[in-house]
């Protein structure tokens, strides 16, 4: 087996700038997107241009942040498992002290649990500073699990991961309890901008969002998700900024809301599971370092500040692409024409014609 590391080249372009305000970042910045789907660049670029037509731009509100790891223990019976949960709830401060010995930045935010038969699933929630926190959370959970097994009678080891976290899987629990950064983005687009730049109306976008994103997803059996294509923007942004790309599975679970407000368009994207960080694995690659620096996420800030800024920019990028696509889909043929035009243009450039 050849263990030589290589770099897989994915085309990347900077688009924008997009305008952002909110509780963690007020800025105008271009954003990097690494993708093979080249029409994504002008699509996000159109949304970014629209964001600059309003004073506030895209208002990004960070609602919550936490990283989770669930462990599994086996009890003698359900009553023993229940007795264990009582101790977990009563000894929070003790467990937080253990977590803080594992890292300068890790701290315990919450403990949740669920009993099934004689099995006890324990979901630890951590603050992890500027790291996305996968490894930090696992290290802390491992220390907690060892301590719990030594000090709570009647239980034994099941697994360091009980799938109640939930990592890289589409589940309801993350959207309900939170995993990663929870960011709500909002943009109020004036009627004239909707007409001139999106070539549609607020009423048409709102109606399509209801029928496609809400009803269509409901009929398809979507899990806490009602959007057109969050995953496209997330993957491009994650690859360009050194994130664990598999986290787009839960990251793309989010809700788009569109309202016609007397001809103006209120447009919002809620992303409860954005898992991003500015330190940790993948961040020391040269191009990632350069991209994070250009995004303003290498500044001297309080712990966690750079990761919050990155999450706000990421969520705003998602809104830009979501708005542009939904607008295009209100017009027959527009989406396919854009794809054909862009992809054929790229093929022509690649073969030198």
N, C-alpha and C positions, 0 to 999 in steps of 0.2 A: 504494500500500500504506500502510495506517495503522499507524504504529509506536507509537501511544500505548499505554502499559502500563496494564492494568487488573488488578484482583484478582478471581480466581474464588472465589466464596464456597462453601465446603464446611462443612456443619454440624459443629460441634465440641463435645464435652462432656468434662468431667473426671470420671474414675471412680476408685473406690478409697476410701480409700488402700490400697495394698498394702505388705506388709512384706518388706524385703529385707535380707539380710546377705551376707557374702562377702569376697573379697579386694580389692574396690575401692569398695564402698559398703555402709554399714549405715544403713538409714533406713526411715521410713514416709512415703510420698508418694502423693498422687493423681497420675494421669497423664492427659494430653490425647490424645484420639483424634478425628481429623477424618475423617468418613466419611458416605456416604449410606446405609450399611447400619445403620440405627438399632438393631436387636437386638444389635449388637456391644457397645454400651455396657453393658447389664445383664449380658450374658454375661461380659465381662471383669470387671465389678463383682462377680459371684459368685465368680470365681476369686480376686479381690483380698480379698474377705471371708474366704475360706478360708485365705489366706496369713496372716491375723491370728489364726488359731486355734492357731498353733504359735509357740513362743518364737523360733525362728530365722527363721520365715517362709520365703521363697524364698531359697535359698542360690545366689548367682550367682558363678561362678568364671570370671574372665577368664583364658583359657589362652594367648592369643597375639594380636598385633596387627601389621598391616603393610598398606601399600598397594602395588599393583603396576602396572607398565606394561611391556608387552613391545614390543620393536622388531624389525624384520625387516631383515636384510641379505642380500645376494646374494654368494656366493663364486664363485671361478672353477670350483671343483669341491669335492667332499665332503672331500677331504684338506685343502684350504685352509681350509674351514670348521672342521674339527677342530683345525687348528693355531691358529685364532683363539680357539677355546674354551680352549685351554691358556693363552693370554695373559690372557684374561678372568679365569680362576681365579687366576693368579699376581699380578695387578695390582689386587686388591681395595682395598687401602689408598689407592692412587692415585686410583681411581674415587670412593671415599668423599670424598676431599678436594674433588673437583669438585662432588659433590652438595651439600656443605656451603656452597659459595659461592652456591648458588641460593636458599637460604632459611636463616633462623636456626634453623628447627626440623627441616628435612629431613636425614636421614642414611641411608646405605646399609646395609641389613640382610643382603641376600643377592643372588646372581646365579645364575640357572638358565638352562639352554639346551638346545635340541634341534635336531638336524640332520635335514632331510628333503631328499634329493637334494643340490643345491648351495645350498640355502636354510638360513640359520641364524636361528633364533628365540631371542631373548635376553629373559629375563624378569627385570627389576629389581624388587627388593623394598625398600621404604623405610619408615622411621619418619617420621610427619608431624605429631607433636604433637597439638593439639586439632582440627586440620582432618581432614575425611574424606580429603582428600589427592589428589583427582583431578588438579587443576591443578598442584599441587606436584610430583606424581610425573611428570606429562607434561613439565613444565619441566626437571626433573632428567634425565629420560630423553633429552630433546632435547640437552641439554648433553653427556651421556655418549655419545650416538650420534655427535655431531660429532667428539668427541675420538677415539673408536674408529676412525672412518673415516679420520682423519688419521694415526693411529699404527699401525694394524694393516694390513699389506699384503694385497692380493688380494681385498678385499671392497668392495662398493659399496652405496649406499642402496637399501633396499626400501620401508620405511614406518616412520613414527613409532609406528604401532600394528599389531602383527602378529596380534591376536586370540588371543594366548597368555597374556593378562593374568589372567582374562578379565572384561571389563567389561559388565555388563547382559545376560549370556547365561547360559543354564543349561549348565554344563559340569562335568566331574569334577575338573578341576585345582584349582579354588578350594577345594573341600572337602579335597583332599589336601594342598595346599601352603599354603593360607590366603590370604585377601584380606579386609581389614577387620579387625573384632574377632571373635575366636573366643570365645564365651561359652557355658558349660554352666550350666543352671539346674536345681535339684533342690528337691523339696518332699515331705515325708513327712506324709501326711494321716491322722490317726487314724481308726480304724474308725467311731466314732460320728459324726464329721464327714462322712465319706463317705455314711453312711446318712441323716443328718438334713438335710444341705445339698445333696448331689448326688443323693439319692434313688436310689442304686444301691449296688453293692459293688465292692471293689477287684478281685475276680476277674472281674467283668463288664467293667470298664474295661480290664484287662490283656488279656483275650481279644479284645475289640474292637480294641485297638491292634495286636495281632498280626495279626488277620485283615484289618483295613481298611488300616492304615498300612503294615504290613510286606508282607503278601502282596498286597494290592490294588495297592500302588504297584509292587511287583516285576512283577506281570502287566501293568501299564500301561507298563512301561519307564521308570520314574522314574530320574533321575540323582542319585545320592547324596542321596536325599530320602525320608523316610518320616514324613509328618505330615499332619494333617487340614486345617489352614488358617492356617499361619503368615503367609501373605501378607496376610490380613485385618488382623491386628493391626499388622504392619509398615507397611502403607500408611497406616493411621490415625495411627500414631505419627510416621512420616516426614513426612507433610503438616503435622502440628501443630508439628513442631520444625525445619522448614526444611531437610529432607534432600532429596537427589536421589531422587525417588520411583521412578525406573526401576531403582534398585538393589535393589528388592524381588525382581527376577528371580532373582539369585543369593542374596539374603538369605533367601528362603523355602526354600532348599535346606537342610533340617535334619532331625534325627531325634528322634522322640518315643519314650521308653521308659516302660513302665508295668509295675509288678510288684505282685503280691499278697503282702504280708509279714504273714502271720498275721492277715489282715483289715484291716491298715493298708495304705494305698496309697502306694507309692513312685512318684513321677512326675517325669520329667526331660525337658527340651527342650535339645538341643544345636544351637546356631546358629553355624556356623563362618565365616559370611560377612556379618556385620553391618557395614554401611558407614555410619557415623554420625560427625558432628563437631559441635562447638559454635562454630566460627568458620568464616568463608568465605562463599561465595555462598549467598544465601538467609537468612542468619542476622541480617541487619540490619533485616528487616521488623519493625514494631512488635509484632505479635502473637507472632512467633517469639521475639523478645527477652524478652517478658513470660513466655512459656511456659518458656523455658530458665531464667530467673531463678527461677520458681516451683518448678522441678524441682531447684534447687540446683546448677545447672550453669553458673553465672556467678561462682562463688566464686574466691578467690585460692588456686590450687593449682599444683603443679608442672606444667610443660608436658605435656599429654596427660591430666591428671587429670580434667578436666571431661568430656572425651570418653569416658573409661573409665566414669565414673559414668553418663553418658547411655546407654552401651551396656548396662550392667547393668540399668538401669531398663527399657530397651526389651526386653531378653530376658526379664525377669520378667513384663512385660506380655504377651508372647507366650505364656508358660506359663499365665497366668491364663485367656486365651481358649481355648487348646488344651484345658486340663483341663475347662472348663465345657462345651465343645462335645462332647467325647468322652463325658462323663457323660450329656449329654442324648441322645446317639445310642444309648445302651444301653436307652433306654426308648421303645417304639413311640409315634410321634406327638408326642413332646415338642418336638422341634425345630420342626416346622411350626406347632404351636400357639403357640409363643413368637413366631415370625416374624409370623404373622397378627395376634396380639394387639398386638404393638408397632407394626407398620406401619399397621394400621387406626387405632390410637390416634393416631399421628402425622398421618395424613391428616385425621382428625377435627379435630385441633387446628389444622391449617393452613387448613381451610375455615371454621373458627369455629363448628362444630356443637357 
